[in-house]
């Protein structure tokens, strides 16, 4: 794939976004509020990849575990590595989504939506219902993820970003 103008900026923003998400999900216990005022929870959990260096010295560490505190990934962050991929869980009301987000291009992987009930064979008039519900659930997840990114950008572009970076450093040193 050919490089494009702005690719470096995308990677840096993606890495900062994933790091901020991890920080924010832990210090606020995953509590977020959408711009419409609806609460939701977002957690970075179970699997995080960090990367540092360039070219032949590029090092990647992927840490996973169902109850892992992701200590090796945190150590990588404290050594200057950047978050490049994270497993994210989003919850709103009674619904939950899980996805992997990559920093380099904001691509999603393995998106799991809440379960969709299959249509009964006897209900011929609503054969598209389960498909449309699945599309709605995917769109709902993307809306919440976009909302978290909007919140990140508002923080990133504010005068308080330096203070946020200091808090992130404290979070990292307190979790070692």
N, C-alpha and C positions, 0 to 999 in steps of 0.2 A: 504494500500500500504506500503510495507516495505521500510525502510530508505535505502539509498544507500550511498556509500562513495562519499564525495564531495557535498552532498546535502546542507550542511550549506553554503559552498562557493557559490553554485548556488543561494541560497536565498539572500545572501548578495550582490552578483553581480547584481542580478535582481532588488533588492531594490535601489541600487546605480544607476543603469541604468535608472530606471523609474524616480528617483529624478532628475538626471542630464538631462533627456529628458524634464521634466517639466521646469526646470531652463532654459535650452538652448532654448526651444521653445518660452519662454517669452522674454528673453533678446535679441534674434536675430530675433524676430518676426516670428519664425518658419523657417527661411531660413537655408537650408542645401545644400551642393553640393556633388554629388556622386563622387566616385573616378575617374569616367570617365569625370568629369567636368560638368555634367548636374545638373541644379538646381532643387530642390524640396522643398516642405514645409512640416513640421511635427509639429503638435500641440497636446498638452495634453489638453483635453477639457471636459467640462460638468460632468465628473464623475471620482473621485479619491478616493481610499481607502487607509487609513493609519492604521498602527497597531503598538502597543507597549506593552511591558510587556511579561511575559512568564507564561505558565501553567494557574493557576486559576486567575492570575492578567492580562491575555491577554485582551487588549482592541482594538476594531476595530471601526473606524469611516469611513463611506462612505458618501461623499458629492457629490451632483449632482444638476444640474440646467442648463437650456439652456443658460443663460447669467451669470451664477454664477462665482464669482471670487475665489471660492473654499476657502474662508477664514477659515473655520473650519479645513480643511485639512492642510492649511498652519500653523495654530495654532498647530495642532498635530505634524507637522514636527519640529516646533520650540521647542516643548516639548520633542523631542527625538523619536517620532514615525517614522516609515519608510513607504514609499510608497509600497503597496503590489499589487495594481491593478490600471490600468488607462485606460481611453478611449482615443484612439489616432486617429487623422485624418491625413492622408498623401495625399498630392496633388502634381501632376506633370503634367505640361502642362494643358490639360483640364480635366484630370481624377482625381477622388478622391476616397479614400478608408477610411473606418472607422473600427476599431477593438478594442477589449479589450485585454490588455496584462497583464498576471499575472507574478509577480516577482519570485514566488517560483519555477516555472518550465518553464518559458518563453512560456507558452501555450497561444494560441490565442483563443478568443471567439468572436462570433457574427461578423465575418468578412463580411463587405459589400463592394462589388466591384462596379465599374461603371456599369451602366445598359448595358446588352447585348441584342442586337436585336434578336428577334426570327426568325428562318428560315421560309420563305414562304412555304406553303404547296405544291406549284407548283415546288419548287426547290428541286428535289429529289437527285441531285448529290452533294449537300452540307449539308447533314443532321447533320454532325458532326461539322460544322462550329461554331455554338453558344457554344457548349460544349468546343471546343478547345480554343475559345476566352475567355471563363470564366477561364479556366486553365491558360491561358497566363496572365490574369489580376491578378489572385491569385499569380502567380510566380513573376510578376512585383512588387506587394506589398511586398512580402517577400524579394525580392532583395533590395528594398529601406529600409526596416526595418533592414536587415542585414548590410546595409551600415551605418545606424545610429549607430548600435551596434559596428561596426568596428571603427567609429569615437570616440565613447565613450571609447573603449578599448585603442585606441591610446592615448587619453587624460588621462585615468586612469593610464596607465603604464608609463606616461611621468614624467619628473621631475617637471612639472608644475601642477601636481594634487593638491598639497597643495594650490597653488594660486587659482585654480578652486574652491576648497572647501571654501576658504575665500570669493570668489565672490558669491558662492551659499548662504553663510551665510548673506552677505549683501543684496542679492536679497530677502531673506526671511524676514529680518528685515525691509526692505523698503516697503514690501507689507502688513505689519501688520496694 
